Amino acid sequence: MRDYHDVAVRRVALHVVAPRAGKLETTDEELDQPLPSEIVDFFAAHVEHGLHDSQARAAKFVVPGPERAQGAVDAILANYDDLVASSAQLASLLYEASKDDERVSDATLVVVVCSAVDRSGATRTFVALVKLDPSSQFRTRSKETKGRRKITLEREPGILPSVNERLQKAAFVRAEADGDEFRMLLVDRQRERDVVSEFFVSKFLGAELMLDTRKRTEILWREVHNARNAIQDSLTAEELTTLDGYIWGSTLGTAINLDTFEDQLPIEDAAARDAFVAHLDASLPDREFQLDQELMSRVHRRRTFEGDNGLRVSLSSEYFDDMVDVDDDPNRPGGTLITIKTMTWSERP
């Protein structure tokens, strides 16, 4: 989902979820079609920013059922005409999840049916659940006509978040994914990294994050090297050594931002860079996270390389640069010349 672009807003339903005021107002009608361009632009910008938010996390539903958030979202994806009823169900779930928590602010729940284009060029449909806290640009208005309530948006500065502000809480859910591929991205910027709001994720959505700090770090270390190995034939020995140093140095800190990591990759060849980035993006949906310090301390102690015919070179990372030189083999195109400098060379029995 992180590669989605050209977001199009198809249908929108609004509900007022105000636990502090003791008020839940669900709409009986979605916003009129065709949607005004300013409304389309407003929500499309918010959704696209949320999909590409570096702190968005991959998640999965763990509490299924037609009465839960998963069932409501799946009903919308199966039939867009269920948007009003199913989004009202979602608003009720959000109200129940937050009514006993005084830290939760009153807000507008916006449920948006969207489409976007993925990396392959295919069009994908998904549902965006956005909790809009009062800030700027638009105010929700509730009108009743012949016993039917309709909640709309009207422009008024100082009410709902502008497109320049980051969403604080949102979920983007696509149709059931195949295999282990995630189907949901969660944004929760009102909590520190790796911490999510229990009321929003667990109680409201019935979901949980797919990856914890340890698992993200394991995937990062494994897949960044798999990506490196996949493109090594297109790099010179010097370029590969530079890339190895960059990978090593970038993972010595306490956290990593993959967007920054990928932007600064020391790979000149465009095809090789794109292949590296595509591999890493496909393997690790979370973009900014803490690194597991125990794991990184262990893997950084030694550097290990493998070559032809079972060749294996492994030594303390502290001494690697002093003892090992890596060059292109002038006598074998595509080959690598490894020079090991050592005072001893003993064969183990």
The 8 nearest C-alpha neighbors of each residue, nearest first, counted from 0:
[[1, 3, 2, 50, 117, 184, 182, 183],
 [0, 2, 3, 50, 51, 284, 280, 4],
 [1, 3, 0, 117, 118, 4, 51, 116],
 [4, 2, 117, 116, 0, 1, 115, 118],
 [3, 5, 116, 6, 115, 2, 117, 47],
 [4, 6, 115, 116, 7, 3, 47, 114],
 [5, 7, 115, 4, 114, 43, 47, 8],
 [8, 6, 114, 113, 115, 9, 43, 5],
 [9, 7, 113, 39, 43, 10, 112, 6],
 [10, 8, 112, 113, 7, 11, 114, 111],
 [9, 11, 112, 111, 8, 12, 30, 113],
 [12, 10, 111, 30, 29, 110, 112, 13],
 [11, 13, 29, 110, 109, 30, 83, 111],
 [14, 12, 109, 108, 150, 26, 110, 11],
 [13, 15, 25, 108, 107, 24, 26, 16],
 [16, 14, 107, 24, 23, 17, 108, 106],
 [17, 15, 23, 106, 107, 94, 105, 18],
 [16, 18, 105, 22, 20, 19, 23, 106],
 [19, 17, 21, 98, 20, 22, 105, 94],
 [20, 18, 21, 17, 105, 104, 101, 98],
 [19, 21, 18, 17, 22, 105, 23, 16],
 [22, 20, 18, 19, 17, 23, 98, 16],
 [23, 21, 17, 20, 18, 24, 16, 15],
 [22, 24, 16, 15, 17, 25, 94, 21],
 [25, 23, 15, 14, 22, 26, 16, 141],
 [26, 24, 14, 87, 15, 23, 27, 90],
 [25, 27, 149, 148, 150, 28, 14, 13],
 [26, 28, 148, 149, 147, 83, 25, 29],
 [29, 27, 149, 26, 83, 30, 12, 148],
 [28, 30, 12, 11, 83, 31, 27, 13],
 [29, 31, 11, 12, 151, 32, 28, 34],
 [32, 30, 34, 33, 29, 28, 35, 11],
 [33, 31, 34, 30, 10, 35, 29, 9],
 [32, 34, 31, 35, 30, 36, 9, 10],
 [33, 35, 32, 31, 36, 39, 38, 30],
 [36, 34, 38, 37, 39, 33, 32, 31],
 [35, 37, 39, 38, 40, 34, 41, 33],
 [36, 38, 40, 39, 35, 41, 34, 42],
 [39, 37, 41, 35, 36, 40, 42, 34],
 [40, 38, 36, 37, 41, 42, 8, 43],
 [39, 41, 43, 37, 38, 42, 44, 36],
 [42, 40, 38, 39, 44, 43, 37, 162],
 [41, 43, 45, 44, 39, 40, 46, 38],
 [42, 44, 40, 46, 45, 41, 6, 39],
 [43, 45, 47, 42, 46, 41, 40, 162],
 [44, 46, 42, 48, 43, 47, 162, 49],
 [47, 45, 49, 43, 48, 44, 42, 50],
 [46, 48, 50, 44, 49, 45, 43, 51],
 [49, 47, 45, 51, 46, 50, 52, 44],
 [50, 48, 52, 46, 51, 47, 45, 166],
 [51, 49, 47, 48, 1, 52, 46, 0],
 [50, 52, 48, 49, 1, 53, 47, 55],
 [51, 53, 49, 54, 55, 50, 48, 186],
 [54, 52, 286, 287, 55, 51, 256, 285],
 [53, 55, 52, 287, 56, 286, 186, 285],
 [56, 54, 186, 185, 52, 53, 184, 285],
 [57, 55, 185, 285, 184, 58, 54, 186],
 [56, 58, 184, 183, 209, 208, 181, 284],
 [59, 57, 208, 209, 183, 207, 184, 56],
 [58, 60, 206, 207, 183, 61, 209, 208],
 [59, 61, 206, 62, 205, 207, 69, 63],
 [60, 62, 206, 205, 63, 59, 207, 201],
 [63, 61, 205, 60, 206, 64, 67, 69],
 [64, 62, 69, 61, 67, 60, 70, 65],
 [63, 65, 67, 70, 66, 69, 62, 68],
 [64, 66, 70, 67, 71, 63, 69, 68],
 [67, 65, 64, 70, 68, 71, 88, 69],
 [66, 68, 64, 70, 69, 65, 63, 71],
 [69, 67, 71, 204, 70, 89, 72, 205],
 [70, 68, 72, 67, 71, 63, 73, 60],
 [69, 71, 65, 73, 64, 68, 67, 72],
 [72, 70, 85, 68, 74, 73, 69, 65],
 [73, 71, 75, 69, 74, 70, 68, 76],
 [72, 74, 76, 70, 75, 71, 77, 69],
 [73, 75, 77, 71, 72, 76, 70, 78],
 [76, 74, 79, 72, 78, 82, 81, 73],
 [75, 77, 73, 74, 78, 79, 72, 174],
 [76, 78, 74, 75, 73, 79, 81, 72],
 [79, 77, 75, 80, 76, 81, 74, 82],
 [78, 80, 75, 81, 82, 76, 77, 112],
 [79, 81, 78, 82, 75, 83, 84, 77],
 [82, 80, 79, 75, 84, 78, 83, 85],
 [81, 83, 75, 80, 85, 79, 86, 84],
 [84, 82, 86, 85, 81, 87, 29, 28],
 [83, 85, 87, 86, 81, 82, 88, 27],
 [86, 84, 88, 71, 87, 82, 83, 81],
 [85, 87, 89, 88, 83, 84, 82, 90],
 [88, 86, 90, 84, 89, 85, 25, 83],
 [89, 87, 85, 91, 86, 90, 92, 84],
 [88, 90, 86, 92, 87, 91, 68, 93],
 [89, 91, 87, 93, 92, 88, 94, 86],
 [92, 90, 94, 88, 89, 93, 95, 87],
 [91, 93, 89, 95, 90, 94, 203, 96],
 [92, 94, 96, 90, 203, 91, 95, 89],
 [95, 93, 91, 97, 96, 92, 98, 16],
 [96, 94, 92, 93, 98, 97, 91, 203],
 [95, 97, 93, 202, 198, 203, 94, 92],
 [98, 96, 94, 100, 95, 99, 198, 93],
 [97, 99, 18, 95, 100, 94, 96, 19],
 [100, 98, 97, 101, 96, 18, 95, 103],
 [99, 101, 97, 102, 98, 103, 198, 96],
 [102, 100, 103, 99, 19, 98, 104, 97],
 [103, 101, 100, 104, 97, 99, 19, 98],
 [104, 102, 101, 100, 97, 105, 18, 19],
 [105, 103, 106, 102, 19, 17, 132, 18],
 [106, 104, 17, 16, 18, 19, 103, 132],
 [107, 105, 132, 16, 131, 17, 104, 15],
 [106, 108, 15, 131, 14, 16, 130, 109],
 [109, 107, 130, 14, 129, 13, 15, 131],
 [108, 110, 13, 129, 128, 12, 107, 111],
 [111, 109, 128, 12, 127, 11, 86, 13],
 [110, 112, 11, 127, 126, 10, 113, 109],
 [113, 111, 126, 10, 9, 125, 8, 11],
 [114, 112, 8, 9, 125, 7, 124, 126],
 [113, 115, 124, 7, 123, 6, 125, 122],
 [116, 114, 6, 123, 5, 122, 4, 3],
 [115, 117, 122, 3, 4, 121, 120, 5],
 [116, 118, 3, 120, 119, 2, 121, 122],
 [119, 117, 120, 2, 116, 3, 121, 4],
 [120, 118, 117, 121, 116, 122, 2, 3],
 [119, 121, 117, 118, 116, 122, 115, 123],
 [122, 120, 116, 119, 117, 123, 118, 115],
 [121, 123, 116, 115, 117, 114, 120, 124],
 [124, 122, 115, 114, 116, 121, 125, 117],
 [123, 125, 114, 113, 173, 115, 122, 126],
 [126, 124, 173, 113, 172, 112, 114, 127],
 [125, 127, 112, 172, 111, 171, 113, 173],
 [126, 128, 171, 111, 110, 170, 129, 172],
 [129, 127, 110, 170, 169, 109, 171, 126],
 [128, 130, 169, 109, 108, 131, 127, 168],
 [131, 129, 108, 168, 107, 169, 106, 132],
 [132, 130, 107, 106, 129, 108, 133, 159],
 [131, 133, 106, 159, 134, 130, 107, 160],
 [134, 132, 159, 158, 131, 160, 106, 135],
 [133, 135, 159, 158, 160, 157, 132, 161],
 [157, 134, 136, 158, 159, 160, 156, 161],
 [135, 137, 156, 155, 159, 154, 158, 161],
 [138, 136, 154, 155, 159, 153, 158, 152],
 [139, 137, 153, 158, 152, 155, 159, 154],
 [138, 140, 152, 151, 153, 150, 141, 137],
 [141, 139, 151, 150, 152, 138, 142, 153],
 [140, 142, 150, 149, 151, 148, 139, 143],
 [143, 141, 149, 148, 150, 140, 144, 147],
 [144, 142, 148, 147, 146, 149, 145, 141],
 [143, 145, 147, 146, 148, 142, 149, 141],
 [146, 144, 147, 143, 148, 142, 149, 27],
 [145, 147, 144, 143, 148, 27, 142, 149],
 [146, 148, 143, 144, 145, 27, 149, 26],
 [149, 147, 143, 27, 26, 142, 146, 144],
 [148, 150, 26, 142, 28, 27, 141, 143],
 [151, 149, 141, 26, 140, 13, 142, 139],
 [150, 152, 140, 139, 149, 30, 141, 153],
 [153, 151, 139, 138, 137, 140, 154, 150],
 [154, 152, 138, 137, 155, 139, 151, 140],
 [153, 155, 137, 136, 138, 152, 156, 158],
 [154, 156, 137, 136, 138, 153, 157, 158],
 [157, 155, 136, 135, 158, 137, 154, 159],
 [135, 156, 158, 134, 136, 155, 159, 133],
 [157, 159, 135, 134, 133, 138, 137, 136],
 [160, 158, 135, 134, 133, 137, 136, 138],
 [161, 159, 134, 135, 164, 133, 162, 136],
 [160, 162, 163, 135, 164, 136, 159, 134],
 [161, 163, 164, 45, 44, 41, 160, 165],
 [162, 164, 161, 165, 160, 45, 44, 48],
 [165, 163, 162, 161, 160, 166, 45, 167],
 [166, 164, 167, 163, 48, 49, 162, 45],
 [165, 167, 168, 49, 164, 169, 45, 186],
 [166, 168, 188, 187, 189, 165, 186, 169],
 [167, 169, 187, 186, 130, 166, 129, 188],
 [170, 168, 129, 186, 128, 185, 130, 171],
 [169, 171, 185, 128, 184, 127, 186, 172],
 [170, 172, 127, 184, 183, 126, 128, 185],
 [173, 171, 183, 126, 125, 182, 170, 127],
 [172, 174, 125, 182, 126, 175, 124, 183],
 [173, 175, 176, 125, 182, 76, 172, 73],
 [174, 176, 182, 173, 177, 73, 181, 172],
 [177, 175, 182, 180, 174, 181, 178, 179],
 [176, 178, 180, 179, 175, 181, 182, 174],
 [179, 177, 180, 176, 181, 175, 182, 59],
 [178, 180, 181, 177, 176, 182, 209, 59],
 [181, 179, 178, 176, 177, 182, 175, 57],
 [180, 182, 183, 57, 179, 176, 58, 59],
 [181, 183, 173, 176, 172, 175, 59, 180],
 [184, 182, 172, 58, 171, 57, 181, 59],
 [183, 185, 57, 171, 56, 170, 58, 55],
 [186, 184, 170, 56, 55, 169, 57, 183],
 [185, 187, 55, 169, 168, 188, 170, 56],
 [188, 186, 168, 167, 189, 195, 190, 185],
 [187, 189, 167, 190, 186, 168, 191, 166],
 [188, 190, 187, 167, 191, 168, 196, 195],
 [191, 189, 188, 194, 195, 187, 192, 196],
 [190, 192, 194, 193, 189, 188, 195, 187],
 [191, 193, 194, 190, 288, 54, 289, 195],
 [192, 194, 191, 195, 288, 212, 211, 289],
 [195, 193, 192, 191, 190, 196, 187, 197],
 [196, 194, 190, 187, 197, 193, 200, 191],
 [197, 195, 199, 198, 200, 190, 194, 187],
 [196, 198, 201, 200, 199, 195, 202, 203],
 [197, 199, 202, 96, 196, 201, 200, 203],
 [200, 198, 203, 196, 197, 202, 201, 204],
 [199, 201, 204, 197, 206, 203, 198, 202],
 [200, 202, 205, 197, 206, 204, 203, 198],
 [203, 201, 198, 96, 205, 204, 200, 199],
 [204, 202, 199, 93, 96, 92, 205, 201],
 [205, 203, 200, 68, 206, 201, 202, 199],
 [204, 206, 201, 62, 202, 203, 61, 60],
 [207, 205, 60, 61, 204, 201, 59, 200],
 [206, 208, 58, 59, 209, 201, 200, 60],
 [209, 207, 58, 210, 57, 59, 56, 206],
 [208, 210, 58, 57, 59, 207, 211, 181],
 [211, 209, 208, 214, 215, 212, 57, 58],
 [210, 212, 214, 213, 215, 209, 208, 193],
 [213, 211, 215, 214, 291, 216, 289, 290],
 [212, 214, 216, 291, 215, 211, 217, 290],
 [213, 215, 217, 211, 216, 212, 210, 218],
 [216, 214, 218, 212, 217, 213, 210, 219],
 [215, 217, 219, 213, 214, 218, 290, 291],
 [218, 216, 214, 220, 219, 215, 221, 213],
 [219, 217, 221, 215, 216, 220, 222, 214],
 [218, 220, 216, 222, 217, 221, 223, 215],
 [221, 219, 217, 218, 223, 222, 216, 224],
 [222, 220, 218, 219, 224, 223, 217, 225],
 [223, 221, 225, 224, 219, 218, 220, 226],
 [222, 224, 226, 225, 220, 221, 219, 227],
 [223, 225, 227, 222, 226, 221, 228, 220],
 [224, 226, 222, 228, 227, 223, 229, 221],
 [225, 227, 275, 223, 229, 224, 228, 278],
 [228, 226, 224, 225, 229, 230, 231, 223],
 [229, 227, 225, 231, 226, 230, 224, 232],
 [228, 230, 226, 227, 231, 225, 232, 275],
 [231, 229, 228, 232, 227, 233, 271, 226],
 [230, 232, 228, 234, 233, 229, 227, 239],
 [233, 231, 234, 230, 333, 229, 235, 228],
 [232, 234, 231, 230, 271, 235, 268, 333],
 [235, 233, 231, 232, 238, 239, 236, 230],
 [234, 236, 238, 237, 239, 327, 233, 232],
 [235, 237, 239, 326, 327, 238, 240, 325],
 [236, 238, 240, 235, 239, 241, 326, 325],
 [239, 237, 241, 235, 240, 236, 234, 242],
 [238, 240, 242, 236, 241, 237, 234, 235],
 [239, 241, 243, 237, 242, 238, 236, 244],
 [242, 240, 238, 244, 239, 243, 237, 245],
 [241, 243, 245, 239, 244, 240, 265, 238],
 [244, 242, 240, 246, 245, 241, 247, 239],
 [245, 243, 247, 241, 242, 246, 248, 240],
 [244, 246, 242, 248, 247, 243, 249, 241],
 [247, 245, 243, 249, 244, 248, 242, 250],
 [246, 248, 244, 245, 249, 250, 243, 251],
 [247, 249, 245, 251, 250, 246, 244, 252],
 [250, 248, 246, 247, 251, 245, 252, 260],
 [249, 251, 248, 252, 247, 246, 255, 295],
 [252, 250, 248, 249, 247, 253, 295, 299],
 [253, 251, 250, 254, 249, 255, 290, 248],
 [252, 254, 290, 289, 292, 251, 255, 291],
 [255, 253, 289, 290, 288, 252, 256, 287],
 [256, 254, 287, 288, 257, 289, 290, 250],
 [255, 257, 287, 259, 258, 286, 260, 288],
 [258, 256, 260, 286, 259, 261, 255, 287],
 [257, 259, 261, 260, 256, 262, 286, 53],
 [260, 258, 262, 257, 261, 256, 263, 255],
 [259, 261, 257, 258, 263, 262, 256, 264],
 [262, 260, 264, 258, 263, 259, 257, 276],
 [261, 263, 259, 260, 264, 258, 257, 265],
 [262, 264, 261, 260, 265, 259, 266, 258],
 [263, 265, 261, 266, 262, 260, 242, 245],
 [266, 264, 242, 263, 267, 241, 245, 238],
 [267, 265, 264, 272, 268, 271, 242, 238],
 [266, 268, 269, 265, 272, 271, 264, 238],
 [267, 269, 271, 270, 266, 272, 233, 234],
 [270, 268, 272, 271, 267, 273, 266, 274],
 [271, 269, 273, 272, 268, 274, 275, 267],
 [270, 272, 274, 268, 269, 273, 230, 275],
 [271, 273, 269, 275, 270, 274, 266, 268],
 [274, 272, 270, 276, 275, 271, 277, 269],
 [273, 275, 271, 277, 272, 276, 270, 278],
 [276, 274, 226, 272, 278, 273, 277, 271],
 [275, 277, 273, 279, 278, 274, 280, 272],
 [278, 276, 280, 274, 279, 275, 273, 281],
 [279, 277, 281, 275, 276, 280, 226, 274],
 [278, 280, 282, 276, 281, 277, 283, 222],
 [279, 281, 277, 282, 283, 278, 276, 284],
 [282, 280, 278, 279, 283, 277, 284, 276],
 [283, 281, 279, 280, 278, 284, 222, 218],
 [282, 284, 280, 285, 281, 279, 218, 219],
 [285, 283, 57, 280, 286, 282, 281, 56],
 [286, 284, 56, 283, 287, 57, 55, 54],
 [285, 287, 53, 257, 256, 284, 54, 288],
 [288, 286, 256, 53, 54, 255, 285, 257],
 [287, 289, 254, 255, 290, 286, 192, 256],
 [288, 290, 254, 253, 212, 255, 291, 287],
 [291, 289, 254, 253, 216, 292, 212, 288],
 [290, 292, 213, 294, 293, 212, 216, 295],
 [291, 293, 295, 294, 290, 296, 253, 297],
 [294, 292, 296, 295, 291, 297, 290, 298],
 [293, 295, 297, 296, 292, 291, 298, 213],
 [296, 294, 292, 298, 297, 293, 299, 291],
 [297, 295, 293, 299, 294, 298, 292, 300],
 [296, 298, 294, 295, 299, 300, 293, 301],
 [299, 297, 295, 300, 296, 294, 301, 302],
 [300, 298, 296, 297, 301, 295, 316, 302],
 [299, 301, 298, 297, 316, 315, 296, 302],
 [302, 300, 315, 316, 314, 299, 298, 303],
 [303, 301, 316, 313, 314, 315, 304, 300],
 [302, 304, 313, 312, 301, 314, 305, 311],
 [303, 305, 312, 311, 313, 302, 306, 310],
 [306, 304, 311, 310, 312, 303, 309, 307],
 [305, 307, 310, 311, 309, 308, 304, 312],
 [308, 306, 309, 310, 305, 311, 334, 335],
 [309, 307, 310, 306, 305, 311, 312, 304],
 [308, 310, 307, 311, 306, 305, 312, 304],
 [311, 309, 306, 305, 307, 308, 312, 304],
 [310, 312, 305, 304, 309, 306, 313, 303],
 [313, 311, 304, 303, 305, 310, 314, 302],
 [314, 312, 303, 302, 304, 311, 301, 315],
 [315, 313, 301, 302, 316, 319, 303, 312],
 [314, 316, 301, 317, 318, 300, 302, 319],
 [317, 315, 301, 319, 302, 318, 300, 314],
 [316, 318, 315, 319, 300, 320, 301, 314],
 [317, 319, 321, 316, 315, 320, 322, 314],
 [320, 318, 316, 322, 321, 323, 317, 315],
 [319, 321, 322, 323, 318, 324, 317, 316],
 [322, 320, 318, 319, 323, 340, 324, 317],
 [321, 323, 340, 319, 339, 320, 318, 341],
 [322, 324, 339, 338, 320, 319, 321, 340],
 [325, 323, 338, 337, 339, 326, 322, 320],
 [324, 326, 337, 336, 236, 338, 323, 335],
 [327, 325, 236, 336, 335, 328, 337, 237],
 [326, 328, 335, 236, 336, 329, 334, 235],
 [327, 329, 335, 336, 334, 331, 330, 326],
 [330, 328, 331, 327, 332, 334, 336, 335],
 [331, 329, 328, 332, 334, 327, 333, 336],
 [330, 332, 334, 328, 329, 333, 335, 327],
 [333, 331, 334, 330, 328, 329, 327, 335],
 [332, 334, 331, 335, 232, 327, 328, 235],
 [333, 335, 328, 331, 332, 327, 336, 329],
 [336, 334, 327, 328, 326, 337, 333, 236],
 [335, 337, 328, 326, 327, 325, 338, 334],
 [338, 336, 325, 324, 335, 339, 326, 323],
 [337, 339, 324, 323, 340, 336, 325, 322],
 [338, 340, 323, 322, 341, 337, 324, 325],
 [341, 339, 322, 323, 338, 342, 321, 324],
 [342, 340, 343, 339, 322, 344, 323, 321],
 [341, 343, 344, 340, 339, 345, 322, 321],
 [342, 344, 341, 345, 340, 346, 339, 322],
 [345, 343, 346, 341, 342, 347, 340, 339],
 [344, 346, 343, 347, 348, 342, 341, 340],
 [347, 345, 348, 344, 343, 341, 342, 312],
 [346, 348, 345, 344, 343, 311, 312, 310],
 [347, 346, 345, 344, 343, 311, 310, 309]]
